[in-house]
Amino acid sequence: MAAIFAQVNGMLLHAAFVKSVDGGLNIVCNVLTMIKHTDLHPDSQLIEELGGATKLAERLGYQARGGIQRIQNWKTRGIPAEVKLEHPELFLTDLIDRARATDDTQPPVGTVKGSDKLSKMVA
């Protein structure tokens, strides 16, 4: 019932804005979109620590057009695992530090020592 009530209110607001303001449709749609996407992913803090979306786009070699927005999207969606693995020196520093600090000298199960990027960085 509450969901129906919220949809009806949204439609009424939409109708009121469209009749009273040019471009009212965008105002209502943007407000509803902003309400739905306010949660930030924990990776957003890491993005800010690395200098923000613009600086990180430059460091990753992304073009300004599109690259900055791509990284901005990661603040809500998270940094893709593939990108983290391609750039462990930026995104996996905690893991690398823990691997260096461990007393265990055995390679991880299922890998060949020195074959992956992470083992090369730890060595």
N, C-alpha and C positions, 0 to 999 in steps of 0.2 A: 504494500500500500504506500509506503514512504517513497519507493522508487517511482511509482506512478505520479505521486504528488510532485516530486522533484522534476519529472519530465514535463508535466503540465505547467509548472512555474517557469521552466526554461522556455517553453513555447510562448507563454504569455509575455515574458520579457523580450523575446525575439520579436514578437509582433509589435510591441510597444516601441522598440528601438527602430525597427524598419520603417514604421510610419512617421516617427518623429525626427530621425537623424539620418542623413545620407551615410551610407556605409555602416549602418547599425548592425547589419548582419555580422560583419567582421568583429565588431566589439563584443557581441554576445558569444560568438564562437570562440574567440580568443580567451575570454574570461572562463568559459567552461573548460577549455583545453588546459589553461593554467591551473585550474583547480585539480584536475585529474593528475597532473604531472609535477607535483611539488616535491615528491620524495627524491632525495639525492642518493646515489649509490655511494658506498664507502670509497670507491675509487676517485670520487670528486675531490676529496681532500688531497690525495696524491697528485692529482692534476694541478691543483693550486700550489702545492709545495714545489712542483717542477716549473713554476713560473706562469701558470695559466694556459688557456687553450692556444693563444697565439704563439707563445714561446715554445710550447710543446710541439705544435705543428711544425715550426721551423726546425727544431731538434730532430724530428722524425723525417724531415725532408718532404713534408706535404706542401702542396701549393696553397697559397693563402686563400684563394677562392675555393671553397668547399672543404679544405683541410681543417680550418678553424671550426667550422660548423660540425664537422665529423667528430672532433675531439669534444666539442661542447655537448654533443649527444651522449658521449661516454659518461658524462657526469650523472645522467639518470639511468643509462643502460649498463654501465660498467665498461672497463677497457677489455676488448676482446682478448681471449687467452692467446690467440695466435700472435697478436701484437706484443703481448707481454713476453712471450718466448723469443720473439725476434729481437727484442731489446731488453735483455735481463739486467743490463747495467743501469737501466732507468727504473724498471718496474719490479724487479725481484731482488733488490739489494738486501732486504731482511733475510731472505732465504739464502743468499750467497754468504752473508755474514754468519748465519747459523751453521752453514756447512763448513766454513773455515774454522769455526770455534769448536766443532765436535771432536771428540777423542777417537771416534770410529774411523779407521783408515780404509775400510772395505768399500768398494764401489757399490752403488745401489743395485738391488737384485734385478736381473734382466737386462742390464746394460753392459757394454764393454767399456772398460776404463778409458777415459780420454776421448770417447767418441762423440759426445754431445757438447753443445755450446756451454751449458752450465758447468760441466766438469772442467772445461778449459779455463773458465773464469775463476773457479775455486782453486785450481792448481797453482 
